[in-house]
Amino acid sequence: MISDTNEIMSARWVMPGEIWDLIGQNAIRDGLTLTAVLWTDAYQRGIIAPRSTT
């Protein structure tokens, strides 16, 4: 079976603290997920401001 490299193989909810463990274990490696995690972390820490949609 051939799969697309951007295909979602599985999805599940995780606790906020668990995400860093998964990244450290190299269980999350795709750029889209890592970008979302890092952006959310920076936003929550006040490092970046929310983007305006107007």
PDBQT receptor file of N, H, CA, C and O in Angstrom, charges set to zero:
ATOM      1  N   MET A   1       0.840  -1.179   0.000  1.00  0.00    +0.000 N 
ATOM      2  CA  MET A   1       0.000   0.000   0.000  1.00  0.00    +0.000 C 
ATOM      3  C   MET A   1       0.883   1.241   0.000  1.00  0.00    +0.000 C 
ATOM      4  O   MET A   1       1.805   1.353   0.808  1.00  0.00    +0.000 OA
ATOM      5  N   ILE A   2       0.607   2.145  -0.884  1.00  0.00    +0.000 N 
ATOM      6  H   ILE A   2      -0.142   2.054  -1.540  1.00  0.00    +0.000 HD
ATOM      7  CA  ILE A   2       1.350   3.391  -0.981  1.00  0.00    +0.000 C 
ATOM      8  C   ILE A   2       0.552   4.478  -0.281  1.00  0.00    +0.000 C 
ATOM      9  O   ILE A   2      -0.650   4.614  -0.505  1.00  0.00    +0.000 OA
ATOM     10  N   SER A   3       1.217   5.249   0.564  1.00  0.00    +0.000 N 
ATOM     11  H   SER A   3       2.194   5.138   0.747  1.00  0.00    +0.000 HD
ATOM     12  CA  SER A   3       0.520   6.333   1.254  1.00  0.00    +0.000 C 
ATOM     13  C   SER A   3       1.178   7.664   0.913  1.00  0.00    +0.000 C 
ATOM     14  O   SER A   3       2.375   7.736   0.635  1.00  0.00    +0.000 OA
ATOM     15  N   ASP A   4       0.384   8.686   0.942  1.00  0.00    +0.000 N 
ATOM     16  H   ASP A   4      -0.588   8.627   1.168  1.00  0.00    +0.000 HD
ATOM     17  CA  ASP A   4       0.858  10.043   0.724  1.00  0.00    +0.000 C 
ATOM     18  C   ASP A   4       1.656  10.479   1.951  1.00  0.00    +0.000 C 
ATOM     19  O   ASP A   4       1.265  10.174   3.077  1.00  0.00    +0.000 OA
ATOM     20  N   THR A   5       2.762  11.184   1.751  1.00  0.00    +0.000 N 
ATOM     21  H   THR A   5       3.079  11.432   0.836  1.00  0.00    +0.000 HD
ATOM     22  CA  THR A   5       3.574  11.618   2.885  1.00  0.00    +0.000 C 
ATOM     23  C   THR A   5       2.851  12.637   3.755  1.00  0.00    +0.000 C 
ATOM     24  O   THR A   5       3.238  12.849   4.904  1.00  0.00    +0.000 OA
ATOM     25  N   ASN A   6       1.813  13.269   3.229  1.00  0.00    +0.000 N 
ATOM     26  H   ASN A   6       1.499  13.097   2.295  1.00  0.00    +0.000 HD
ATOM     27  CA  ASN A   6       1.039  14.238   4.006  1.00  0.00    +0.000 C 
ATOM     28  C   ASN A   6      -0.254  13.642   4.559  1.00  0.00    +0.000 C 
ATOM     29  O   ASN A   6      -1.066  14.356   5.147  1.00  0.00    +0.000 OA
ATOM     30  N   GLU A   7      -0.441  12.365   4.377  1.00  0.00    +0.000 N 
ATOM     31  H   GLU A   7       0.219  11.785   3.900  1.00  0.00    +0.000 HD
ATOM     32  CA  GLU A   7      -1.660  11.712   4.829  1.00  0.00    +0.000 C 
ATOM     33  C   GLU A   7      -1.642  11.551   6.344  1.00  0.00    +0.000 C 
ATOM     34  O   GLU A   7      -0.601  11.265   6.935  1.00  0.00    +0.000 OA
ATOM     35  N   ILE A   8      -2.793  11.737   6.961  1.00  0.00    +0.000 N 
ATOM     36  H   ILE A   8      -3.638  11.970   6.480  1.00  0.00    +0.000 HD
ATOM     37  CA  ILE A   8      -2.915  11.538   8.405  1.00  0.00    +0.000 C 
ATOM     38  C   ILE A   8      -3.030  10.042   8.660  1.00  0.00    +0.000 C 
ATOM     39  O   ILE A   8      -3.950   9.384   8.173  1.00  0.00    +0.000 OA
ATOM     40  N   MET A   9      -2.085   9.517   9.427  1.00  0.00    +0.000 N 
ATOM     41  H   MET A   9      -1.338  10.051   9.823  1.00  0.00    +0.000 HD
ATOM     42  CA  MET A   9      -2.092   8.091   9.735  1.00  0.00    +0.000 C 
ATOM     43  C   MET A   9      -2.916   7.806  10.987  1.00  0.00    +0.000 C 
ATOM     44  O   MET A   9      -3.543   6.752  11.094  1.00  0.00    +0.000 OA
ATOM     45  N   SER A  10      -2.914   8.746  11.933  1.00  0.00    +0.000 N 
ATOM     46  H   SER A  10      -2.405   9.602  11.845  1.00  0.00    +0.000 HD
ATOM     47  CA  SER A  10      -3.724   8.595  13.133  1.00  0.00    +0.000 C 
ATOM     48  C   SER A  10      -3.882   9.967  13.782  1.00  0.00    +0.000 C 
ATOM     49  O   SER A  10      -3.095  10.883  13.544  1.00  0.00    +0.000 OA
ATOM     50  N   ALA A  11      -4.915  10.083  14.603  1.00  0.00    +0.000 N 
ATOM     51  H   ALA A  11      -5.555   9.339  14.796  1.00  0.00    +0.000 HD
ATOM     52  CA  ALA A  11      -5.165  11.327  15.328  1.00  0.00    +0.000 C 
ATOM     53  C   ALA A  11      -5.720  10.980  16.698  1.00  0.00    +0.000 C 
ATOM     54  O   ALA A  11      -6.489  10.031  16.851  1.00  0.00    +0.000 OA
ATOM     55  N   ARG A  12      -5.322  11.759  17.685  1.00  0.00    +0.000 N 
ATOM     56  H   ARG A  12      -4.697  12.530  17.561  1.00  0.00    +0.000 HD
ATOM     57  CA  ARG A  12      -5.860  11.560  19.032  1.00  0.00    +0.000 C 
ATOM     58  C   ARG A  12      -5.628  12.820  19.846  1.00  0.00    +0.000 C 
ATOM     59  O   ARG A  12      -4.740  13.614  19.535  1.00  0.00    +0.000 OA
ATOM     60  N   TRP A  13      -6.417  12.999  20.873  1.00  0.00    +0.000 N 
ATOM     61  H   TRP A  13      -7.138  12.354  21.125  1.00  0.00    +0.000 HD
ATOM     62  CA  TRP A  13      -6.259  14.122  21.783  1.00  0.00    +0.000 C 
ATOM     63  C   TRP A  13      -5.150  13.798  22.768  1.00  0.00    +0.000 C 
ATOM     64  O   TRP A  13      -5.009  12.651  23.191  1.00  0.00    +0.000 OA
ATOM     65  N   VAL A  14      -4.369  14.793  23.133  1.00  0.00    +0.000 N 
ATOM     66  H   VAL A  14      -4.484  15.725  22.790  1.00  0.00    +0.000 HD
ATOM     67  CA  VAL A  14      -3.337  14.621  24.154  1.00  0.00    +0.000 C 
ATOM     68  C   VAL A  14      -3.410  15.785  25.133  1.00  0.00    +0.000 C 
ATOM     69  O   VAL A  14      -3.901  16.862  24.794  1.00  0.00    +0.000 OA
ATOM     70  N   MET A  15      -2.926  15.565  26.330  1.00  0.00    +0.000 N 
ATOM     71  H   MET A  15      -2.527  14.690  26.605  1.00  0.00    +0.000 HD
ATOM     72  CA  MET A  15      -2.864  16.627  27.327  1.00  0.00    +0.000 C 
ATOM     73  C   MET A  15      -1.766  17.604  26.914  1.00  0.00    +0.000 C 
ATOM     74  O   MET A  15      -0.784  17.203  26.288  1.00  0.00    +0.000 OA
ATOM     75  N   PRO A  16      -1.925  18.888  27.259  1.00  0.00    +0.000 N 
ATOM     76  CA  PRO A  16      -0.929  19.871  26.840  1.00  0.00    +0.000 C 
ATOM     77  C   PRO A  16       0.515  19.505  27.211  1.00  0.00    +0.000 C 
ATOM     78  O   PRO A  16       1.421  19.693  26.400  1.00  0.00    +0.000 OA
ATOM     79  N   GLY A  17       0.734  18.997  28.396  1.00  0.00    +0.000 N 
ATOM     80  H   GLY A  17      -0.003  18.844  29.054  1.00  0.00    +0.000 HD
ATOM     81  CA  GLY A  17       2.096  18.627  28.798  1.00  0.00    +0.000 C 
ATOM     82  C   GLY A  17       2.639  17.417  28.056  1.00  0.00    +0.000 C 
ATOM     83  O   GLY A  17       3.852  17.265  27.914  1.00  0.00    +0.000 OA
ATOM     84  N   GLU A  18       1.754  16.566  27.588  1.00  0.00    +0.000 N 
ATOM     85  H   GLU A  18       0.769  16.690  27.703  1.00  0.00    +0.000 HD
ATOM     86  CA  GLU A  18       2.169  15.342  26.900  1.00  0.00    +0.000 C 
ATOM     87  C   GLU A  18       2.771  15.627  25.528  1.00  0.00    +0.000 C 
ATOM     88  O   GLU A  18       3.594  14.854  25.038  1.00  0.00    +0.000 OA
ATOM     89  N   ILE A  19       2.366  16.728  24.910  1.00  0.00    +0.000 N 
ATOM     90  H   ILE A  19       1.698  17.356  25.308  1.00  0.00    +0.000 HD
ATOM     91  CA  ILE A  19       2.841  17.032  23.564  1.00  0.00    +0.000 C 
ATOM     92  C   ILE A  19       4.358  17.174  23.530  1.00  0.00    +0.000 C 
ATOM     93  O   ILE A  19       5.007  16.735  22.581  1.00  0.00    +0.000 OA
ATOM     94  N   TRP A  20       4.920  17.790  24.568  1.00  0.00    +0.000 N 
ATOM     95  H   TRP A  20       4.393  18.147  25.339  1.00  0.00    +0.000 HD
ATOM     96  CA  TRP A  20       6.380  17.974  24.602  1.00  0.00    +0.000 C 
ATOM     97  C   TRP A  20       7.102  16.639  24.766  1.00  0.00    +0.000 C 
ATOM     98  O   TRP A  20       8.180  16.448  24.203  1.00  0.00    +0.000 OA
ATOM     99  N   ASP A  21       6.524  15.721  25.525  1.00  0.00    +0.000 N 
ATOM    100  H   ASP A  21       5.648  15.876  25.982  1.00  0.00    +0.000 HD
ATOM    101  CA  ASP A  21       7.108  14.376  25.651  1.00  0.00    +0.000 C 
ATOM    102  C   ASP A  21       7.095  13.663  24.301  1.00  0.00    +0.000 C 
ATOM    103  O   ASP A  21       8.077  13.023  23.923  1.00  0.00    +0.000 OA
ATOM    104  N   LEU A  22       5.995  13.774  23.583  1.00  0.00    +0.000 N 
ATOM    105  H   LEU A  22       5.198  14.294  23.890  1.00  0.00    +0.000 HD
ATOM    106  CA  LEU A  22       5.896  13.129  22.277  1.00  0.00    +0.000 C 
ATOM    107  C   LEU A  22       6.907  13.710  21.287  1.00  0.00    +0.000 C 
ATOM    108  O   LEU A  22       7.507  12.972  20.505  1.00  0.00    +0.000 OA
ATOM    109  N   ILE A  23       7.096  15.028  21.321  1.00  0.00    +0.000 N 
ATOM    110  H   ILE A  23       6.609  15.628  21.957  1.00  0.00    +0.000 HD
ATOM    111  CA  ILE A  23       8.099  15.647  20.452  1.00  0.00    +0.000 C 
ATOM    112  C   ILE A  23       9.492  15.163  20.849  1.00  0.00    +0.000 C 
ATOM    113  O   ILE A  23      10.305  14.836  19.984  1.00  0.00    +0.000 OA
ATOM    114  N   GLY A  24       9.769  15.117  22.142  1.00  0.00    +0.000 N 
ATOM    115  H   GLY A  24       9.108  15.382  22.844  1.00  0.00    +0.000 HD
ATOM    116  CA  GLY A  24      11.071  14.648  22.630  1.00  0.00    +0.000 C 
ATOM    117  C   GLY A  24      11.357  13.193  22.280  1.00  0.00    +0.000 C 
ATOM    118  O   GLY A  24      12.513  12.810  22.101  1.00  0.00    +0.000 OA
ATOM    119  N   GLN A  25      10.314  12.389  22.181  1.00  0.00    +0.000 N 
ATOM    120  H   GLN A  25       9.374  12.701  22.326  1.00  0.00    +0.000 HD
ATOM    121  CA  GLN A  25      10.462  10.971  21.810  1.00  0.00    +0.000 C 
ATOM    122  C   GLN A  25      10.483  10.782  20.299  1.00  0.00    +0.000 C 
ATOM    123  O   GLN A  25      10.555   9.653  19.814  1.00  0.00    +0.000 OA
ATOM    124  N   ASN A  26      10.420  11.880  19.555  1.00  0.00    +0.000 N 
ATOM    125  H   ASN A  26      10.361  12.797  19.949  1.00  0.00    +0.000 HD
ATOM    126  CA  ASN A  26      10.407  11.848  18.090  1.00  0.00    +0.000 C 
ATOM    127  C   ASN A  26       9.159  11.147  17.549  1.00  0.00    +0.000 C 
ATOM    128  O   ASN A  26       9.166  10.607  16.443  1.00  0.00    +0.000 OA
ATOM    129  N   ALA A  27       8.095  11.164  18.344  1.00  0.00    +0.000 N 
ATOM    130  H   ALA A  27       8.089  11.602  19.243  1.00  0.00    +0.000 HD
ATOM    131  CA  ALA A  27       6.835  10.553  17.914  1.00  0.00    +0.000 C 
ATOM    132  C   ALA A  27       6.042  11.504  17.021  1.00  0.00    +0.000 C 
ATOM    133  O   ALA A  27       5.180  11.070  16.256  1.00  0.00    +0.000 OA
ATOM    134  N   ILE A  28       6.333  12.797  17.119  1.00  0.00    +0.000 N 
ATOM    135  H   ILE A  28       7.033  13.150  17.740  1.00  0.00    +0.000 HD
ATOM    136  CA  ILE A  28       5.704  13.796  16.253  1.00  0.00    +0.000 C 
ATOM    137  C   ILE A  28       6.833  14.431  15.452  1.00  0.00    +0.000 C 
ATOM    138  O   ILE A  28       7.716  15.080  16.013  1.00  0.00    +0.000 OA
ATOM    139  N   ARG A  29       6.796  14.236  14.127  1.00  0.00    +0.000 N 
ATOM    140  H   ARG A  29       6.078  13.709  13.672  1.00  0.00    +0.000 HD
ATOM    141  CA  ARG A  29       7.894  14.719  13.295  1.00  0.00    +0.000 C 
ATOM    142  C   ARG A  29       7.444  15.567  12.120  1.00  0.00    +0.000 C 
ATOM    143  O   ARG A  29       8.276  16.170  11.442  1.00  0.00    +0.000 OA
ATOM    144  N   ASP A  30       6.142  15.624  11.866  1.00  0.00    +0.000 N 
ATOM    145  H   ASP A  30       5.467  15.134  12.417  1.00  0.00    +0.000 HD
ATOM    146  CA  ASP A  30       5.722  16.364  10.676  1.00  0.00    +0.000 C 
ATOM    147  C   ASP A  30       5.710  17.868  10.943  1.00  0.00    +0.000 C 
ATOM    148  O   ASP A  30       5.344  18.323  12.026  1.00  0.00    +0.000 OA
ATOM    149  N   GLY A  31       6.112  18.612   9.943  1.00  0.00    +0.000 N 
ATOM    150  H   GLY A  31       6.409  18.242   9.063  1.00  0.00    +0.000 HD
ATOM    151  CA  GLY A  31       6.258  20.051  10.065  1.00  0.00    +0.000 C 
ATOM    152  C   GLY A  31       4.968  20.798  10.357  1.00  0.00    +0.000 C 
ATOM    153  O   GLY A  31       4.984  21.786  11.091  1.00  0.00    +0.000 OA
ATOM    154  N   LEU A  32       3.856  20.350   9.802  1.00  0.00    +0.000 N 
ATOM    155  H   LEU A  32       3.843  19.548   9.206  1.00  0.00    +0.000 HD
ATOM    156  CA  LEU A  32       2.595  21.049  10.045  1.00  0.00    +0.000 C 
ATOM    157  C   LEU A  32       2.199  20.984  11.515  1.00  0.00    +0.000 C 
ATOM    158  O   LEU A  32       1.773  21.985  12.091  1.00  0.00    +0.000 OA
ATOM    159  N   THR A  33       2.336  19.819  12.119  1.00  0.00    +0.000 N 
ATOM    160  H   THR A  33       2.682  19.005  11.651  1.00  0.00    +0.000 HD
ATOM    161  CA  THR A  33       1.990  19.675  13.531  1.00  0.00    +0.000 C 
ATOM    162  C   THR A  33       2.959  20.449  14.408  1.00  0.00    +0.000 C 
ATOM    163  O   THR A  33       2.537  21.138  15.337  1.00  0.00    +0.000 OA
ATOM    164  N   LEU A  34       4.249  20.344  14.126  1.00  0.00    +0.000 N 
ATOM    165  H   LEU A  34       4.591  19.784  13.371  1.00  0.00    +0.000 HD
ATOM    166  CA  LEU A  34       5.241  21.057  14.930  1.00  0.00    +0.000 C 
ATOM    167  C   LEU A  34       5.059  22.569  14.828  1.00  0.00    +0.000 C 
ATOM    168  O   LEU A  34       5.203  23.275  15.826  1.00  0.00    +0.000 OA
ATOM    169  N   THR A  35       4.748  23.067  13.646  1.00  0.00    +0.000 N 
ATOM    170  H   THR A  35       4.631  22.493  12.836  1.00  0.00    +0.000 HD
ATOM    171  CA  THR A  35       4.504  24.497  13.478  1.00  0.00    +0.000 C 
ATOM    172  C   THR A  35       3.316  24.939  14.320  1.00  0.00    +0.000 C 
ATOM    173  O   THR A  35       3.381  25.973  14.985  1.00  0.00    +0.000 OA
ATOM    174  N   ALA A  36       2.235  24.173  14.300  1.00  0.00    +0.000 N 
ATOM    175  H   ALA A  36       2.182  23.333  13.760  1.00  0.00    +0.000 HD
ATOM    176  CA  ALA A  36       1.051  24.512  15.088  1.00  0.00    +0.000 C 
ATOM    177  C   ALA A  36       1.357  24.508  16.585  1.00  0.00    +0.000 C 
ATOM    178  O   ALA A  36       0.912  25.396  17.312  1.00  0.00    +0.000 OA
ATOM    179  N   VAL A  37       2.110  23.518  17.043  1.00  0.00    +0.000 N 
ATOM    180  H   VAL A  37       2.472  22.797  16.452  1.00  0.00    +0.000 HD
ATOM    181  CA  VAL A  37       2.457  23.426  18.463  1.00  0.00    +0.000 C 
ATOM    182  C   VAL A  37       3.324  24.618  18.877  1.00  0.00    +0.000 C 
ATOM    183  O   VAL A  37       3.065  25.248  19.903  1.00  0.00    +0.000 OA
ATOM    184  N   LEU A  38       4.342  24.925  18.088  1.00  0.00    +0.000 N 
ATOM    185  H   LEU A  38       4.552  24.413  17.255  1.00  0.00    +0.000 HD
ATOM    186  CA  LEU A  38       5.244  26.023  18.434  1.00  0.00    +0.000 C 
ATOM    187  C   LEU A  38       4.542  27.375  18.371  1.00  0.00    +0.000 C 
ATOM    188  O   LEU A  38       4.781  28.235  19.219  1.00  0.00    +0.000 OA
ATOM    189  N   TRP A  39       3.673  27.574  17.371  1.00  0.00    +0.000 N 
ATOM    190  H   TRP A  39       3.479  26.876  16.682  1.00  0.00    +0.000 HD
ATOM    191  CA  TRP A  39       2.941  28.826  17.275  1.00  0.00    +0.000 C 
ATOM    192  C   TRP A  39       2.012  28.991  18.483  1.00  0.00    +0.000 C 
ATOM    193  O   TRP A  39       1.945  30.066  19.078  1.00  0.00    +0.000 OA
ATOM    194  N   THR A  40       1.308  27.934  18.835  1.00  0.00    +0.000 N 
ATOM    195  H   THR A  40       1.363  27.060  18.352  1.00  0.00    +0.000 HD
ATOM    196  CA  THR A  40       0.401  27.988  19.987  1.00  0.00    +0.000 C 
ATOM    197  C   THR A  40       1.162  28.272  21.271  1.00  0.00    +0.000 C 
ATOM    198  O   THR A  40       0.711  29.068  22.095  1.00  0.00    +0.000 OA
ATOM    199  N   ASP A  41       2.304  27.633  21.450  1.00  0.00    +0.000 N 
ATOM    200  H   ASP A  41       2.669  26.986  20.781  1.00  0.00    +0.000 HD
ATOM    201  CA  ASP A  41       3.120  27.849  22.641  1.00  0.00    +0.000 C 
ATOM    202  C   ASP A  41       3.589  29.310  22.720  1.00  0.00    +0.000 C 
ATOM    203  O   ASP A  41       3.511  29.939  23.776  1.00  0.00    +0.000 OA
ATOM    204  N   ALA A  42       4.070  29.833  21.603  1.00  0.00    +0.000 N 
ATOM    205  H   ALA A  42       4.133  29.323  20.746  1.00  0.00    +0.000 HD
ATOM    206  CA  ALA A  42       4.539  31.222  21.574  1.00  0.00    +0.000 C 
ATOM    207  C   ALA A  42       3.389  32.190  21.853  1.00  0.00    +0.000 C 
ATOM    208  O   ALA A  42       3.572  33.177  22.564  1.00  0.00    +0.000 OA
ATOM    209  N   TYR A  43       2.217  31.918  21.306  1.00  0.00    +0.000 N 
ATOM    210  H   TYR A  43       2.068  31.115  20.728  1.00  0.00    +0.000 HD
ATOM    211  CA  TYR A  43       1.041  32.755  21.548  1.00  0.00    +0.000 C 
ATOM    212  C   TYR A  43       0.659  32.727  23.028  1.00  0.00    +0.000 C 
ATOM    213  O   TYR A  43       0.403  33.775  23.621  1.00  0.00    +0.000 OA
ATOM    214  N   GLN A  44       0.618  31.545  23.621  1.00  0.00    +0.000 N 
ATOM    215  H   GLN A  44       0.825  30.694  23.139  1.00  0.00    +0.000 HD
ATOM    216  CA  GLN A  44       0.224  31.426  25.027  1.00  0.00    +0.000 C 
ATOM    217  C   GLN A  44       1.232  32.089  25.956  1.00  0.00    +0.000 C 
ATOM    218  O   GLN A  44       0.863  32.570  27.027  1.00  0.00    +0.000 OA
ATOM    219  N   ARG A  45       2.491  32.118  25.562  1.00  0.00    +0.000 N 
ATOM    220  H   ARG A  45       2.791  31.727  24.692  1.00  0.00    +0.000 HD
ATOM    221  CA  ARG A  45       3.529  32.764  26.376  1.00  0.00    +0.000 C 
ATOM    222  C   ARG A  45       3.594  34.272  26.141  1.00  0.00    +0.000 C 
ATOM    223  O   ARG A  45       4.351  34.966  26.820  1.00  0.00    +0.000 OA
ATOM    224  N   GLY A  46       2.817  34.788  25.196  1.00  0.00    +0.000 N 
ATOM    225  H   GLY A  46       2.202  34.224  24.645  1.00  0.00    +0.000 HD
ATOM    226  CA  GLY A  46       2.809  36.206  24.909  1.00  0.00    +0.000 C 
ATOM    227  C   GLY A  46       3.971  36.664  24.030  1.00  0.00    +0.000 C 
ATOM    228  O   GLY A  46       4.243  37.860  23.927  1.00  0.00    +0.000 OA
ATOM    229  N   ILE A  47       4.645  35.720  23.407  1.00  0.00    +0.000 N 
ATOM    230  H   ILE A  47       4.423  34.748  23.491  1.00  0.00    +0.000 HD
ATOM    231  CA  ILE A  47       5.781  36.054  22.549  1.00  0.00    +0.000 C 
ATOM    232  C   ILE A  47       5.308  36.638  21.228  1.00  0.00    +0.000 C 
ATOM    233  O   ILE A  47       5.957  37.520  20.666  1.00  0.00    +0.000 OA
ATOM    234  N   ILE A  48       4.185  36.149  20.736  1.00  0.00    +0.000 N 
ATOM    235  H   ILE A  48       3.659  35.432  21.193  1.00  0.00    +0.000 HD
ATOM    236  CA  ILE A  48       3.599  36.674  19.509  1.00  0.00    +0.000 C 
ATOM    237  C   ILE A  48       2.152  37.062  19.774  1.00  0.00    +0.000 C 
ATOM    238  O   ILE A  48       1.485  36.487  20.634  1.00  0.00    +0.000 OA
ATOM    239  N   ALA A  49       1.684  38.039  19.025  1.00  0.00    +0.000 N 
ATOM    240  H   ALA A  49       2.225  38.506  18.326  1.00  0.00    +0.000 HD
ATOM    241  CA  ALA A  49       0.296  38.489  19.166  1.00  0.00    +0.000 C 
ATOM    242  C   ALA A  49      -0.566  37.767  18.156  1.00  0.00    +0.000 C 
ATOM    243  O   ALA A  49      -0.058  37.316  17.129  1.00  0.00    +0.000 OA
ATOM    244  N   PRO A  50      -1.845  37.645  18.414  1.00  0.00    +0.000 N 
ATOM    245  CA  PRO A  50      -2.730  37.019  17.426  1.00  0.00    +0.000 C 
ATOM    246  C   PRO A  50      -2.744  37.844  16.152  1.00  0.00    +0.000 C 
ATOM    247  O   PRO A  50      -2.634  39.070  16.185  1.00  0.00    +0.000 OA
ATOM    248  N   ARG A  51      -2.881  37.159  15.041  1.00  0.00    +0.000 N 
ATOM    249  H   ARG A  51      -2.971  36.163  15.014  1.00  0.00    +0.000 HD
ATOM    250  CA  ARG A  51      -2.937  37.843  13.749  1.00  0.00    +0.000 C 
ATOM    251  C   ARG A  51      -4.344  38.350  13.504  1.00  0.00    +0.000 C 
ATOM    252  O   ARG A  51      -5.324  37.666  13.800  1.00  0.00    +0.000 OA
ATOM    253  N   SER A  52      -4.437  39.543  12.967  1.00  0.00    +0.000 N 
ATOM    254  H   SER A  52      -3.641  40.099  12.727  1.00  0.00    +0.000 HD
ATOM    255  CA  SER A  52      -5.721  40.123  12.631  1.00  0.00    +0.000 C 
ATOM    256  C   SER A  52      -6.248  39.524  11.336  1.00  0.00    +0.000 C 
ATOM    257  O   SER A  52      -5.478  39.292  10.404  1.00  0.00    +0.000 OA
ATOM    258  N   THR A  53      -7.536  39.275  11.268  1.00  0.00    +0.000 N 
ATOM    259  H   THR A  53      -8.161  39.463  12.026  1.00  0.00    +0.000 HD
ATOM    260  CA  THR A  53      -8.126  38.743  10.045  1.00  0.00    +0.000 C 
ATOM    261  C   THR A  53      -8.767  39.835   9.219  1.00  0.00    +0.000 C 
ATOM    262  O   THR A  53      -9.386  39.557   8.192  1.00  0.00    +0.000 OA
ATOM    263  N   THR A  54      -8.624  41.086   9.659  1.00  0.00    +0.000 N 
ATOM    264  H   THR A  54      -8.121  41.312  10.493  1.00  0.00    +0.000 HD
ATOM    265  CA  THR A  54      -9.215  42.196   8.901  1.00  0.00    +0.000 C 
ATOM    266  C   THR A  54      -8.164  42.972   8.183  1.00  0.00    +0.000 C 
ATOM    267  O   THR A  54      -8.476  43.943   7.494  1.00  0.00    +0.000 OA
TER     268      THR A  54
